[in-house]
């Protein structure tokens, strides 16, 4: 396999992983906010201690998932950035669809 073909393949793989983890992280963040609101509402409504304890446990588990996906996303974006840097050295990849997509994902991750 030529080096350009290998770079295109890596761009596609790393882009897909980074994109999936960006989406997953966003969903876990939203879930955490929703669960926290629900927990706060339960406190305001004077819910039973058992219900509050379970709601708090769900918030903590969701926070752990946010942390986990953030770490994995950081690694995936770093690997994608390395591949994009290598791909920039190849002029034939400048207009490649996978290269453009990878750069867009890096920009999205930077936000």
Phi and psi in radians as a Rosetta constraint file:
Dihedral C 1 N 2 CA 2 C 2 CIRCULARHARMONIC -1.225 0.35
Dihedral N 2 CA 2 C 2 N 3 CIRCULARHARMONIC 2.828 0.35
Dihedral C 2 N 3 CA 3 C 3 CIRCULARHARMONIC -1.121 0.35
Dihedral N 3 CA 3 C 3 N 4 CIRCULARHARMONIC -0.653 0.35
Dihedral C 3 N 4 CA 4 C 4 CIRCULARHARMONIC -1.167 0.35
Dihedral N 4 CA 4 C 4 N 5 CIRCULARHARMONIC -0.738 0.35
Dihedral C 4 N 5 CA 5 C 5 CIRCULARHARMONIC -1.117 0.35
Dihedral N 5 CA 5 C 5 N 6 CIRCULARHARMONIC -0.689 0.35
Dihedral C 5 N 6 CA 6 C 6 CIRCULARHARMONIC -1.138 0.35
Dihedral N 6 CA 6 C 6 N 7 CIRCULARHARMONIC -0.701 0.35
Dihedral C 6 N 7 CA 7 C 7 CIRCULARHARMONIC -1.123 0.35
Dihedral N 7 CA 7 C 7 N 8 CIRCULARHARMONIC -0.752 0.35
Dihedral C 7 N 8 CA 8 C 8 CIRCULARHARMONIC -1.072 0.35
Dihedral N 8 CA 8 C 8 N 9 CIRCULARHARMONIC -0.729 0.35
Dihedral C 8 N 9 CA 9 C 9 CIRCULARHARMONIC -1.119 0.35
Dihedral N 9 CA 9 C 9 N 10 CIRCULARHARMONIC -0.784 0.35
Dihedral C 9 N 10 CA 10 C 10 CIRCULARHARMONIC -1.136 0.35
Dihedral N 10 CA 10 C 10 N 11 CIRCULARHARMONIC -0.668 0.35
Dihedral C 10 N 11 CA 11 C 11 CIRCULARHARMONIC -1.030 0.35
Dihedral N 11 CA 11 C 11 N 12 CIRCULARHARMONIC -0.784 0.35
Dihedral C 11 N 12 CA 12 C 12 CIRCULARHARMONIC -1.135 0.35
Dihedral N 12 CA 12 C 12 N 13 CIRCULARHARMONIC -0.805 0.35
Dihedral C 12 N 13 CA 13 C 13 CIRCULARHARMONIC -1.129 0.35
Dihedral N 13 CA 13 C 13 N 14 CIRCULARHARMONIC -0.898 0.35
Dihedral C 13 N 14 CA 14 C 14 CIRCULARHARMONIC -1.165 0.35
Dihedral N 14 CA 14 C 14 N 15 CIRCULARHARMONIC -0.625 0.35
Dihedral C 14 N 15 CA 15 C 15 CIRCULARHARMONIC -1.114 0.35
Dihedral N 15 CA 15 C 15 N 16 CIRCULARHARMONIC -0.774 0.35
Dihedral C 15 N 16 CA 16 C 16 CIRCULARHARMONIC -1.078 0.35
Dihedral N 16 CA 16 C 16 N 17 CIRCULARHARMONIC -0.753 0.35
Dihedral C 16 N 17 CA 17 C 17 CIRCULARHARMONIC -1.140 0.35
Dihedral N 17 CA 17 C 17 N 18 CIRCULARHARMONIC -0.800 0.35
Dihedral C 17 N 18 CA 18 C 18 CIRCULARHARMONIC -1.123 0.35
Dihedral N 18 CA 18 C 18 N 19 CIRCULARHARMONIC -0.734 0.35
Dihedral C 18 N 19 CA 19 C 19 CIRCULARHARMONIC -1.102 0.35
Dihedral N 19 CA 19 C 19 N 20 CIRCULARHARMONIC -0.773 0.35
Dihedral C 19 N 20 CA 20 C 20 CIRCULARHARMONIC -1.089 0.35
Dihedral N 20 CA 20 C 20 N 21 CIRCULARHARMONIC -0.757 0.35
Dihedral C 20 N 21 CA 21 C 21 CIRCULARHARMONIC -1.218 0.35
Dihedral N 21 CA 21 C 21 N 22 CIRCULARHARMONIC -0.586 0.35
Dihedral C 21 N 22 CA 22 C 22 CIRCULARHARMONIC -1.064 0.35
Dihedral N 22 CA 22 C 22 N 23 CIRCULARHARMONIC -0.803 0.35
Dihedral C 22 N 23 CA 23 C 23 CIRCULARHARMONIC -1.144 0.35
Dihedral N 23 CA 23 C 23 N 24 CIRCULARHARMONIC -0.797 0.35
Dihedral C 23 N 24 CA 24 C 24 CIRCULARHARMONIC -1.046 0.35
Dihedral N 24 CA 24 C 24 N 25 CIRCULARHARMONIC -0.763 0.35
Dihedral C 24 N 25 CA 25 C 25 CIRCULARHARMONIC -1.105 0.35
Dihedral N 25 CA 25 C 25 N 26 CIRCULARHARMONIC -0.732 0.35
Dihedral C 25 N 26 CA 26 C 26 CIRCULARHARMONIC -1.072 0.35
Dihedral N 26 CA 26 C 26 N 27 CIRCULARHARMONIC -0.720 0.35
Dihedral C 26 N 27 CA 27 C 27 CIRCULARHARMONIC -1.152 0.35
Dihedral N 27 CA 27 C 27 N 28 CIRCULARHARMONIC -0.722 0.35
Dihedral C 27 N 28 CA 28 C 28 CIRCULARHARMONIC -1.150 0.35
Dihedral N 28 CA 28 C 28 N 29 CIRCULARHARMONIC -0.651 0.35
Dihedral C 28 N 29 CA 29 C 29 CIRCULARHARMONIC -1.104 0.35
Dihedral N 29 CA 29 C 29 N 30 CIRCULARHARMONIC -0.749 0.35
Dihedral C 29 N 30 CA 30 C 30 CIRCULARHARMONIC -1.121 0.35
Dihedral N 30 CA 30 C 30 N 31 CIRCULARHARMONIC -0.750 0.35
Dihedral C 30 N 31 CA 31 C 31 CIRCULARHARMONIC -1.058 0.35
Dihedral N 31 CA 31 C 31 N 32 CIRCULARHARMONIC -0.725 0.35
Dihedral C 31 N 32 CA 32 C 32 CIRCULARHARMONIC -1.093 0.35
Dihedral N 32 CA 32 C 32 N 33 CIRCULARHARMONIC -0.766 0.35
Dihedral C 32 N 33 CA 33 C 33 CIRCULARHARMONIC -1.079 0.35
Dihedral N 33 CA 33 C 33 N 34 CIRCULARHARMONIC -0.767 0.35
Dihedral C 33 N 34 CA 34 C 34 CIRCULARHARMONIC -1.093 0.35
Dihedral N 34 CA 34 C 34 N 35 CIRCULARHARMONIC -0.778 0.35
Dihedral C 34 N 35 CA 35 C 35 CIRCULARHARMONIC -1.146 0.35
Dihedral N 35 CA 35 C 35 N 36 CIRCULARHARMONIC -0.650 0.35
Dihedral C 35 N 36 CA 36 C 36 CIRCULARHARMONIC -1.150 0.35
Dihedral N 36 CA 36 C 36 N 37 CIRCULARHARMONIC -0.728 0.35
Dihedral C 36 N 37 CA 37 C 37 CIRCULARHARMONIC -1.072 0.35
Dihedral N 37 CA 37 C 37 N 38 CIRCULARHARMONIC -0.745 0.35
Dihedral C 37 N 38 CA 38 C 38 CIRCULARHARMONIC -1.099 0.35
Dihedral N 38 CA 38 C 38 N 39 CIRCULARHARMONIC -0.744 0.35
Dihedral C 38 N 39 CA 39 C 39 CIRCULARHARMONIC -1.088 0.35
Dihedral N 39 CA 39 C 39 N 40 CIRCULARHARMONIC -0.785 0.35
Dihedral C 39 N 40 CA 40 C 40 CIRCULARHARMONIC -1.097 0.35
Dihedral N 40 CA 40 C 40 N 41 CIRCULARHARMONIC -0.676 0.35
Dihedral C 40 N 41 CA 41 C 41 CIRCULARHARMONIC -1.147 0.35
Dihedral N 41 CA 41 C 41 N 42 CIRCULARHARMONIC -0.687 0.35
Dihedral C 41 N 42 CA 42 C 42 CIRCULARHARMONIC -1.098 0.35
Dihedral N 42 CA 42 C 42 N 43 CIRCULARHARMONIC -0.689 0.35
Dihedral C 42 N 43 CA 43 C 43 CIRCULARHARMONIC -1.107 0.35
Dihedral N 43 CA 43 C 43 N 44 CIRCULARHARMONIC -0.802 0.35
Dihedral C 43 N 44 CA 44 C 44 CIRCULARHARMONIC -1.110 0.35
Dihedral N 44 CA 44 C 44 N 45 CIRCULARHARMONIC -0.584 0.35
Dihedral C 44 N 45 CA 45 C 45 CIRCULARHARMONIC -1.474 0.35
Dihedral N 45 CA 45 C 45 N 46 CIRCULARHARMONIC -0.085 0.35
Dihedral C 45 N 46 CA 46 C 46 CIRCULARHARMONIC 1.289 0.35
Dihedral N 46 CA 46 C 46 N 47 CIRCULARHARMONIC 0.761 0.35
Dihedral C 46 N 47 CA 47 C 47 CIRCULARHARMONIC -1.185 0.35
Dihedral N 47 CA 47 C 47 N 48 CIRCULARHARMONIC 2.872 0.35
Dihedral C 47 N 48 CA 48 C 48 CIRCULARHARMONIC -1.179 0.35
Dihedral N 48 CA 48 C 48 N 49 CIRCULARHARMONIC 2.711 0.35
Dihedral C 48 N 49 CA 49 C 49 CIRCULARHARMONIC -1.028 0.35
Dihedral N 49 CA 49 C 49 N 50 CIRCULARHARMONIC -0.713 0.35
Dihedral C 49 N 50 CA 50 C 50 CIRCULARHARMONIC -1.085 0.35
Dihedral N 50 CA 50 C 50 N 51 CIRCULARHARMONIC -0.765 0.35
Dihedral C 50 N 51 CA 51 C 51 CIRCULARHARMONIC -1.123 0.35
Dihedral N 51 CA 51 C 51 N 52 CIRCULARHARMONIC -0.714 0.35
Dihedral C 51 N 52 CA 52 C 52 CIRCULARHARMONIC -1.125 0.35
Dihedral N 52 CA 52 C 52 N 53 CIRCULARHARMONIC -0.717 0.35
Dihedral C 52 N 53 CA 53 C 53 CIRCULARHARMONIC -1.096 0.35
Dihedral N 53 CA 53 C 53 N 54 CIRCULARHARMONIC -0.769 0.35
Dihedral C 53 N 54 CA 54 C 54 CIRCULARHARMONIC -1.165 0.35
Dihedral N 54 CA 54 C 54 N 55 CIRCULARHARMONIC -0.701 0.35
Dihedral C 54 N 55 CA 55 C 55 CIRCULARHARMONIC -1.110 0.35
Dihedral N 55 CA 55 C 55 N 56 CIRCULARHARMONIC -0.717 0.35
Dihedral C 55 N 56 CA 56 C 56 CIRCULARHARMONIC -1.135 0.35
Dihedral N 56 CA 56 C 56 N 57 CIRCULARHARMONIC -0.671 0.35
Dihedral C 56 N 57 CA 57 C 57 CIRCULARHARMONIC -1.103 0.35
Dihedral N 57 CA 57 C 57 N 58 CIRCULARHARMONIC -0.701 0.35
Dihedral C 57 N 58 CA 58 C 58 CIRCULARHARMONIC -1.111 0.35
Dihedral N 58 CA 58 C 58 N 59 CIRCULARHARMONIC -0.708 0.35
Dihedral C 58 N 59 CA 59 C 59 CIRCULARHARMONIC -1.105 0.35
Dihedral N 59 CA 59 C 59 N 60 CIRCULARHARMONIC -0.759 0.35
Dihedral C 59 N 60 CA 60 C 60 CIRCULARHARMONIC -1.122 0.35
Dihedral N 60 CA 60 C 60 N 61 CIRCULARHARMONIC -0.736 0.35
Dihedral C 60 N 61 CA 61 C 61 CIRCULARHARMONIC -1.106 0.35
Dihedral N 61 CA 61 C 61 N 62 CIRCULARHARMONIC -0.706 0.35
Dihedral C 61 N 62 CA 62 C 62 CIRCULARHARMONIC -1.156 0.35
Dihedral N 62 CA 62 C 62 N 63 CIRCULARHARMONIC -0.675 0.35
Dihedral C 62 N 63 CA 63 C 63 CIRCULARHARMONIC -1.089 0.35
Dihedral N 63 CA 63 C 63 N 64 CIRCULARHARMONIC -0.662 0.35
Dihedral C 63 N 64 CA 64 C 64 CIRCULARHARMONIC -1.114 0.35
Dihedral N 64 CA 64 C 64 N 65 CIRCULARHARMONIC -0.667 0.35
Dihedral C 64 N 65 CA 65 C 65 CIRCULARHARMONIC -1.190 0.35
Dihedral N 65 CA 65 C 65 N 66 CIRCULARHARMONIC -0.625 0.35
Dihedral C 65 N 66 CA 66 C 66 CIRCULARHARMONIC -1.090 0.35
Dihedral N 66 CA 66 C 66 N 67 CIRCULARHARMONIC -0.780 0.35
Dihedral C 66 N 67 CA 67 C 67 CIRCULARHARMONIC -1.093 0.35
Dihedral N 67 CA 67 C 67 N 68 CIRCULARHARMONIC -0.796 0.35
Dihedral C 67 N 68 CA 68 C 68 CIRCULARHARMONIC -1.082 0.35
Dihedral N 68 CA 68 C 68 N 69 CIRCULARHARMONIC -0.842 0.35
Dihedral C 68 N 69 CA 69 C 69 CIRCULARHARMONIC -1.186 0.35
Dihedral N 69 CA 69 C 69 N 70 CIRCULARHARMONIC -0.559 0.35
Dihedral C 69 N 70 CA 70 C 70 CIRCULARHARMONIC -1.112 0.35
Dihedral N 70 CA 70 C 70 N 71 CIRCULARHARMONIC -0.746 0.35
Dihedral C 70 N 71 CA 71 C 71 CIRCULARHARMONIC -1.113 0.35
Dihedral N 71 CA 71 C 71 N 72 CIRCULARHARMONIC -0.835 0.35
Dihedral C 71 N 72 CA 72 C 72 CIRCULARHARMONIC -1.127 0.35
Dihedral N 72 CA 72 C 72 N 73 CIRCULARHARMONIC -0.668 0.35
Dihedral C 72 N 73 CA 73 C 73 CIRCULARHARMONIC -1.122 0.35
Dihedral N 73 CA 73 C 73 N 74 CIRCULARHARMONIC -0.731 0.35
Dihedral C 73 N 74 CA 74 C 74 CIRCULARHARMONIC -1.043 0.35
Dihedral N 74 CA 74 C 74 N 75 CIRCULARHARMONIC -0.749 0.35
Dihedral C 74 N 75 CA 75 C 75 CIRCULARHARMONIC -1.154 0.35
Dihedral N 75 CA 75 C 75 N 76 CIRCULARHARMONIC -0.754 0.35
Dihedral C 75 N 76 CA 76 C 76 CIRCULARHARMONIC -1.124 0.35
Dihedral N 76 CA 76 C 76 N 77 CIRCULARHARMONIC -0.724 0.35
Dihedral C 76 N 77 CA 77 C 77 CIRCULARHARMONIC -1.173 0.35
Dihedral N 77 CA 77 C 77 N 78 CIRCULARHARMONIC -0.669 0.35
Dihedral C 77 N 78 CA 78 C 78 CIRCULARHARMONIC -1.090 0.35
Dihedral N 78 CA 78 C 78 N 79 CIRCULARHARMONIC -0.751 0.35
Dihedral C 78 N 79 CA 79 C 79 CIRCULARHARMONIC -1.147 0.35
Dihedral N 79 CA 79 C 79 N 80 CIRCULARHARMONIC -0.711 0.35
Dihedral C 79 N 80 CA 80 C 80 CIRCULARHARMONIC -1.103 0.35
Dihedral N 80 CA 80 C 80 N 81 CIRCULARHARMONIC -0.719 0.35
Dihedral C 80 N 81 CA 81 C 81 CIRCULARHARMONIC -1.056 0.35
Dihedral N 81 CA 81 C 81 N 82 CIRCULARHARMONIC -0.717 0.35
Dihedral C 81 N 82 CA 82 C 82 CIRCULARHARMONIC -1.087 0.35
Dihedral N 82 CA 82 C 82 N 83 CIRCULARHARMONIC -0.749 0.35
Dihedral C 82 N 83 CA 83 C 83 CIRCULARHARMONIC -1.182 0.35
Dihedral N 83 CA 83 C 83 N 84 CIRCULARHARMONIC -0.686 0.35
Dihedral C 83 N 84 CA 84 C 84 CIRCULARHARMONIC -1.109 0.35
Dihedral N 84 CA 84 C 84 N 85 CIRCULARHARMONIC -0.689 0.35
Dihedral C 84 N 85 CA 85 C 85 CIRCULARHARMONIC -1.083 0.35
Dihedral N 85 CA 85 C 85 N 86 CIRCULARHARMONIC -0.743 0.35
Dihedral C 85 N 86 CA 86 C 86 CIRCULARHARMONIC -1.127 0.35
Dihedral N 86 CA 86 C 86 N 87 CIRCULARHARMONIC -0.685 0.35
Dihedral C 86 N 87 CA 87 C 87 CIRCULARHARMONIC -1.201 0.35
Dihedral N 87 CA 87 C 87 N 88 CIRCULARHARMONIC -0.526 0.35
Dihedral C 87 N 88 CA 88 C 88 CIRCULARHARMONIC -1.111 0.35
Dihedral N 88 CA 88 C 88 N 89 CIRCULARHARMONIC -0.453 0.35
Dihedral C 88 N 89 CA 89 C 89 CIRCULARHARMONIC -1.276 0.35
Dihedral N 89 CA 89 C 89 N 90 CIRCULARHARMONIC -0.258 0.35
Dihedral C 89 N 90 CA 90 C 90 CIRCULARHARMONIC -1.755 0.35
Dihedral N 90 CA 90 C 90 N 91 CIRCULARHARMONIC 1.848 0.35
Dihedral C 90 N 91 CA 91 C 91 CIRCULARHARMONIC -1.048 0.35
Dihedral N 91 CA 91 C 91 N 92 CIRCULARHARMONIC -0.493 0.35
Dihedral C 91 N 92 CA 92 C 92 CIRCULARHARMONIC -1.219 0.35
Dihedral N 92 CA 92 C 92 N 93 CIRCULARHARMONIC -0.277 0.35
Dihedral C 92 N 93 CA 93 C 93 CIRCULARHARMONIC -1.646 0.35
Dihedral N 93 CA 93 C 93 N 94 CIRCULARHARMONIC -0.042 0.35
Dihedral C 93 N 94 CA 94 C 94 CIRCULARHARMONIC -0.996 0.35
Dihedral N 94 CA 94 C 94 N 95 CIRCULARHARMONIC -0.635 0.35
Dihedral C 94 N 95 CA 95 C 95 CIRCULARHARMONIC -1.836 0.35
Dihedral N 95 CA 95 C 95 N 96 CIRCULARHARMONIC 0.126 0.35
Dihedral C 95 N 96 CA 96 C 96 CIRCULARHARMONIC -1.171 0.35
Dihedral N 96 CA 96 C 96 N 97 CIRCULARHARMONIC 2.442 0.35
Dihedral C 96 N 97 CA 97 C 97 CIRCULARHARMONIC -1.061 0.35
Dihedral N 97 CA 97 C 97 N 98 CIRCULARHARMONIC -0.743 0.35
Dihedral C 97 N 98 CA 98 C 98 CIRCULARHARMONIC -1.156 0.35
Dihedral N 98 CA 98 C 98 N 99 CIRCULARHARMONIC -0.639 0.35
Dihedral C 98 N 99 CA 99 C 99 CIRCULARHARMONIC -1.172 0.35
Dihedral N 99 CA 99 C 99 N 100 CIRCULARHARMONIC -0.791 0.35
Dihedral C 99 N 100 CA 100 C 100 CIRCULARHARMONIC -1.107 0.35
Dihedral N 100 CA 100 C 100 N 101 CIRCULARHARMONIC -0.727 0.35
Dihedral C 100 N 101 CA 101 C 101 CIRCULARHARMONIC -1.092 0.35
Dihedral N 101 CA 101 C 101 N 102 CIRCULARHARMONIC -0.742 0.35
Dihedral C 101 N 102 CA 102 C 102 CIRCULARHARMONIC -1.097 0.35
Dihedral N 102 CA 102 C 102 N 103 CIRCULARHARMONIC -0.735 0.35
Dihedral C 102 N 103 CA 103 C 103 CIRCULARHARMONIC -1.142 0.35
Dihedral N 103 CA 103 C 103 N 104 CIRCULARHARMONIC -0.653 0.35
Dihedral C 103 N 104 CA 104 C 104 CIRCULARHARMONIC -1.133 0.35
Dihedral N 104 CA 104 C 104 N 105 CIRCULARHARMONIC -0.674 0.35
Dihedral C 104 N 105 CA 105 C 105 CIRCULARHARMONIC -1.168 0.35
Dihedral N 105 CA 105 C 105 N 106 CIRCULARHARMONIC -0.680 0.35
Dihedral C 105 N 106 CA 106 C 106 CIRCULARHARMONIC -1.102 0.35
Dihedral N 106 CA 106 C 106 N 107 CIRCULARHARMONIC -0.690 0.35
Dihedral C 106 N 107 CA 107 C 107 CIRCULARHARMONIC -1.124 0.35
Dihedral N 107 CA 107 C 107 N 108 CIRCULARHARMONIC -0.727 0.35
Dihedral C 107 N 108 CA 108 C 108 CIRCULARHARMONIC -1.113 0.35
Dihedral N 108 CA 108 C 108 N 109 CIRCULARHARMONIC -0.689 0.35
Dihedral C 108 N 109 CA 109 C 109 CIRCULARHARMONIC -1.187 0.35
Dihedral N 109 CA 109 C 109 N 110 CIRCULARHARMONIC -0.500 0.35
Dihedral C 109 N 110 CA 110 C 110 CIRCULARHARMONIC -1.247 0.35
Dihedral N 110 CA 110 C 110 N 111 CIRCULARHARMONIC -0.375 0.35
